[in-house]
Amino acid sequence: MKYLNILILLLSFVVVRGQNVPDRLFDTQMEELAGIFAELTRSDPAFNDLVKTRTALRFDGDYNFLINPALRLPLTDGQTLESKIRQETENEDALIGFIQGHPRLQLAIPVDFESWNGVNALPVSWFTAQLNESTDTRIACIFPDGQRGWLSLLIEPDYPVLVLSINERTDAQGNLLPVLGSGDGGGGDDNGDDDWDDWDDDPCYGPDGAWQYLENMNCLNLNAIEHWISGAPEVQFIFKKENNQSLLNGEWGTIIVPPKRKDVDNTWFNIGATLFRWSQDGGGGLPAIGPYCFVFVNERDNGTLVNLPISVEVTTPAGISVSVDLTVHITDKDEIIGTLPAYFIDCNHFTYNPGILKFRMYRQ
């Protein structure tokens, strides 16, 4: 019986109410912090000023800021965020330790930041350990009147919401990840044309050995790859040769982060990113790429790194359809958009559509 009791005790440290203990502790502390921030945004002008000021800096391109570096910043009333958190709870040491132990913990205003005057109280939502953007449809919220309820993840609210979450653009230490590009602004509405009518060069696809560029992209269903609560998407393009060799920045490829969700939501967002020089046979001392390469597209999130095997159909210059096996290095939280071949003879400004998101490239 003694050993049975020990076994039961050990199991109780692993699972509590169907959830492992680390996840349950994470959720408990996130909810308590969210409750403190909800109280502060209702009653503390200095806290709201901090949120407005720090969020407006957009240190990673999105409307958010990391909490840990802000803990000891002097506020307009002479206090600090840390002192305010300590005044709101009897669990102050554990909560401050929780923040310090999670360097990527952030406060964000993912929608309608510009409409907030920095004074009025905001609704506050928070992430849980098992939040899954692919399957979850709602998230808990504390509203400005103190009432608790839910917000839909599928319908973007038309008012700002303060969200306690984990930053997607920093590493485990809170440092900005490399190879993030914002592009050069939003494009126009999609007119349904796959090619530009005013392209008069012959041939239409640019010379051998010239630079390949990522021109623009258009997300047809933004909520399918990034819910509003996570802000603007981080769209990753990985370029591969037939032998699985990466053509740009190793397994990173290029990651495009539009300034705002609306910049890429059913509209063309201009990028103009330089990719690689495309030489079919390696002339002029350039690496040989061949008559086609492969483009893997996904929405990048924080998670555990995994190797994903993929198989892509491609048509050779002889007109034979073959299957090519590749591997990409992504995280288990990424939203995969799709993989397709890009051919050397594809016309400049041709529209590629791997699913959910379209993009264009050109060579010159």
C-alpha positions in Angstrom: 0.0 0.0 0.0 2.9 2.3 0.8 4.3 1.9 -2.8 0.8 2.4 -4.2 0.5 5.7 -2.4 3.9 6.8 -3.6 2.9 6.0 -7.2 -0.4 8.0 -6.9 1.6 10.9 -5.4 4.1 10.8 -8.3 1.3 10.7 -10.9 -0.3 13.7 -9.3 2.8 15.7 -10.2 2.4 14.7 -13.8 -1.3 15.2 -14.6 -3.9 17.4 -12.9 -7.4 17.4 -14.3 -6.2 16.0 -17.6 -3.5 18.7 -18.0 0.2 18.3 -17.1 1.4 20.3 -14.1 3.8 22.7 -16.0 0.9 23.7 -18.4 -1.5 24.1 -15.5 0.9 26.3 -13.6 1.5 28.3 -16.7 -2.2 28.9 -17.3 -2.8 29.8 -13.6 -0.1 32.4 -13.6 -1.1 33.8 -17.0 -4.7 34.2 -15.8 -3.6 35.9 -12.5 -1.4 38.3 -14.5 -4.2 39.0 -16.9 -6.4 39.8 -14.0 -3.9 42.3 -12.6 -3.4 44.0 -16.0 -7.2 44.2 -16.3 -7.4 46.0 -13.0 -4.6 48.3 -13.8 -6.0 49.3 -17.2 -9.3 50.2 -15.4 -7.8 52.2 -12.7 -4.2 53.3 -13.3 -3.4 56.0 -15.9 0.4 55.5 -15.5 0.0 51.8 -16.5 -2.1 52.8 -19.6 0.5 55.3 -20.5 3.3 52.7 -20.3 1.3 50.3 -22.5 0.5 53.0 -25.1 4.1 54.3 -25.2 5.9 50.9 -25.2 3.5 49.3 -27.7 3.9 52.3 -30.1 7.7 51.5 -30.3 6.9 48.3 -32.2 10.3 46.8 -31.3 9.7 43.8 -33.6 7.4 45.4 -36.1 4.2 44.5 -34.3 2.2 46.4 -31.7 3.6 44.8 -28.6 6.4 44.9 -26.0 8.2 42.4 -23.8 7.2 42.6 -20.2 10.4 41.6 -18.4 12.6 44.6 -19.8 9.7 46.9 -18.8 9.4 45.8 -15.2 11.7 48.4 -13.7 11.1 51.3 -16.1 10.0 54.5 -14.2 6.4 55.3 -15.0 4.8 58.7 -15.0 3.7 58.4 -11.3 7.2 57.5 -10.2 6.5 53.8 -9.6 7.5 50.8 -11.8 5.4 48.1 -13.4 7.0 45.6 -11.0 5.9 47.6 -7.9 2.4 47.8 -9.3 2.2 44.0 -9.9 3.4 43.4 -6.3 0.7 45.8 -4.9 -2.0 43.8 -6.7 -1.2 40.3 -5.4 0.0 38.3 -2.4 1.8 36.0 -4.9 4.2 38.7 -6.0 7.5 36.8 -5.9 6.1 33.9 -7.9 4.6 36.2 -10.5 7.7 38.3 -11.0 9.7 35.1 -11.2 7.3 33.8 -13.8 7.8 36.9 -15.9 11.6 36.7 -15.5 11.5 33.1 -16.4 9.6 33.7 -19.6 11.6 36.4 -21.5 9.2 36.2 -24.5 6.2 37.2 -22.4 4.6 40.2 -23.9 1.6 42.6 -23.8 0.2 43.3 -27.3 -2.6 45.3 -28.9 -2.9 43.3 -32.1 -5.9 45.2 -33.6 -7.0 48.8 -33.8 -4.0 50.2 -31.8 -4.4 53.6 -33.3 -7.9 54.0 -32.1 -7.0 53.7 -28.5 -6.4 57.0 -26.7 -4.2 55.5 -24.0 -6.7 56.4 -21.3 -9.8 54.2 -21.6 -9.7 50.8 -20.1 -9.1 47.9 -22.5 -10.5 44.3 -22.5 -7.7 41.9 -21.6 -7.3 38.4 -23.0 -4.5 35.9 -22.4 -2.9 32.8 -24.0 -3.0 29.4 -22.4 -0.4 26.7 -22.8 -2.5 24.6 -25.2 -4.0 27.4 -27.3 -4.2 26.0 -30.8 -5.0 28.5 -33.6 -6.0 25.6 -35.9 -8.8 24.3 -33.7 -9.7 26.8 -31.0 -12.5 29.2 -31.8 -12.6 31.5 -28.7 -10.3 33.0 -26.0 -11.1 34.1 -22.4 -11.5 37.8 -21.8 -11.9 40.2 -18.9 -14.0 43.2 -20.2 -13.5 46.8 -19.0 -16.4 46.5 -16.5 -14.7 43.5 -14.8 -17.0 40.9 -16.3 -15.4 37.7 -17.7 -16.4 36.1 -20.9 -15.1 35.1 -24.3 -13.9 36.6 -27.6 -14.2 34.9 -30.9 -10.8 34.0 -32.5 -12.5 33.8 -35.9 -14.0 37.3 -36.0 -11.6 40.2 -35.5 -13.0 42.7 -33.0 -13.6 46.3 -34.1 -12.0 47.7 -30.9 -8.5 47.3 -29.3 -7.8 44.4 -27.0 -4.8 44.0 -24.6 -3.4 40.5 -25.0 -1.0 38.7 -22.7 0.9 36.3 -24.9 4.2 34.8 -26.0 6.2 36.8 -28.6 6.6 35.0 -32.0 9.5 37.1 -33.3 12.1 36.5 -30.5 14.2 33.6 -29.4 14.0 31.9 -26.0 16.1 34.7 -24.4 13.9 37.5 -25.9 16.3 38.5 -28.6 14.9 39.3 -32.1 15.1 36.5 -34.5 17.1 37.1 -37.7 16.0 37.3 -41.3 12.8 39.3 -40.7 11.8 41.7 -43.5 8.8 44.0 -43.5 8.5 44.8 -47.2 8.0 48.3 -48.4 4.3 48.8 -47.9 0.9 47.6 -48.9 -0.2 47.0 -52.5 -3.5 47.4 -54.3 -6.6 45.2 -54.5 -6.3 41.9 -56.3 -7.7 42.3 -59.8 -7.5 38.6 -60.6 -4.9 39.0 -63.3 -2.1 36.4 -63.1 0.3 38.3 -65.4 1.0 42.0 -66.0 -0.4 43.0 -69.4 2.3 45.7 -69.9 5.3 43.3 -69.8 6.7 43.5 -73.3 10.2 41.9 -73.1 10.8 38.7 -75.0 11.2 36.3 -73.4 9.0 37.3 -70.5 11.0 35.7 -67.7 14.3 37.5 -67.4 17.9 36.4 -68.3 19.9 33.5 -67.0 22.0 34.4 -64.0 19.9 37.4 -63.1 18.6 38.1 -59.6 15.3 36.5 -58.5 13.0 38.8 -56.5 10.0 38.1 -54.3 7.6 40.8 -55.5 4.5 40.7 -53.4 2.0 38.5 -51.6 -1.7 38.3 -50.9 -3.3 36.3 -48.1 -6.7 35.1 -49.2 -7.8 33.8 -45.7 -5.6 35.4 -43.0 -7.5 33.9 -40.1 -6.6 30.4 -41.5 -2.9 31.0 -40.8 -2.9 33.6 -38.1 -5.8 34.7 -35.8 -6.2 38.3 -35.0 -5.0 37.8 -31.4 -1.5 37.1 -32.7 -1.2 40.3 -34.8 0.3 40.4 -38.2 1.6 37.1 -39.7 5.2 36.0 -40.1 5.2 34.4 -43.6 8.2 32.2 -44.3 9.4 31.4 -47.8 12.0 28.6 -48.1 13.6 28.0 -51.5 15.1 24.6 -52.3 17.0 23.0 -55.2 16.1 19.5 -56.4 18.8 18.0 -54.2 17.3 19.6 -51.1 20.0 22.3 -50.9 18.6 25.6 -49.6 19.0 28.6 -51.9 18.6 31.4 -49.4 19.7 31.8 -45.7 19.7 28.1 -45.1 16.5 26.7 -43.6 15.4 30.3 -42.7 14.7 31.4 -46.2 13.1 34.8 -45.9 10.4 35.7 -43.4 8.0 38.5 -44.4 6.2 40.5 -41.7 3.7 43.1 -42.9 3.3 46.1 -40.6 -0.4 45.4 -40.1 -2.8 42.6 -40.8 -4.9 44.7 -43.2 -1.8 45.2 -45.4 -1.9 41.6 -46.5 -5.5 40.5 -45.9 -7.1 40.0 -49.3 -4.8 42.7 -50.8 -1.4 42.7 -52.4 1.4 43.6 -50.1 4.6 44.8 -51.9 7.8 43.1 -50.7 10.6 43.6 -53.3 12.9 41.1 -51.4 16.2 40.0 -53.2 16.4 36.3 -53.2 19.1 34.6 -55.3 20.8 34.6 -58.7 19.2 32.0 -60.9 21.6 30.3 -63.2 20.3 27.1 -64.8 23.7 25.5 -65.6 26.1 27.4 -63.4 27.5 29.7 -66.0 29.7 32.6 -65.0 30.8 30.8 -61.8 27.3 30.9 -60.3 25.9 27.9 -58.5 23.7 25.8 -60.9 20.0 25.7 -59.9 18.5 24.0 -62.9 15.3 24.6 -64.8 13.2 24.7 -61.6 13.3 25.2 -57.9 10.8 24.6 -55.1 9.1 27.1 -52.8 7.8 26.1 -49.4 5.5 28.6 -47.7 4.3 28.6 -44.1 3.3 30.9 -41.3 6.1 30.8 -38.7 5.2 30.4 -35.0 7.2 29.6 -31.9 7.4 25.9 -31.2 9.7 22.8 -31.2 11.9 22.5 -34.3 11.1 19.5 -36.4 12.1 18.2 -39.8 9.2 18.0 -42.2 9.5 15.6 -45.2 7.5 16.8 -48.2 7.0 15.4 -51.7 6.4 17.8 -54.7 5.4 17.0 -58.3 7.4 18.7 -61.0 7.5 18.6 -64.8 11.0 18.2 -66.3 12.0 20.0 -69.5 11.3 16.7 -71.3 7.6 17.0 -70.2 7.9 14.1 -67.7 6.2 14.4 -64.3 8.4 13.3 -61.4 8.1 13.4 -57.7 10.9 15.1 -55.7 11.4 14.5 -52.0 12.5 17.4 -49.8 12.9 18.2 -46.1 12.2 21.6 -44.4 13.1 22.6 -40.9 10.1 24.3 -39.2 8.4 24.2 -35.8 5.5 22.1 -34.7 3.3 25.2 -34.3 3.8 26.5 -37.8 0.8 26.8 -40.2 1.8 25.1 -43.4 0.5 26.9 -46.5 2.0 24.7 -49.2 4.8 23.8 -51.6 5.1 24.2 -55.3 7.7 24.3 -58.1 8.8 27.5 -59.7 10.2 27.2 -63.2 12.9 29.3 -64.8 10.6 30.0 -67.7 7.8 31.3 -65.6 7.0 34.8 -66.7 7.9 37.7 -64.5 5.0 38.7 -62.2 3.4 35.3 -62.6 1.1 34.5 -59.7 1.9 31.4 -57.6 -0.8 29.9 -55.4 0.3 27.2 -53.0 -3.0 27.6 -51.1 -4.5 30.4 -48.9 -1.7 32.8 -49.9 -0.6 33.9 -53.4 2.7 35.5 -54.3 4.6 36.8 -57.3 8.2 36.8 -58.3 10.3 38.3 -61.1 13.9 38.1 -62.4 16.1 40.9 -63.8 
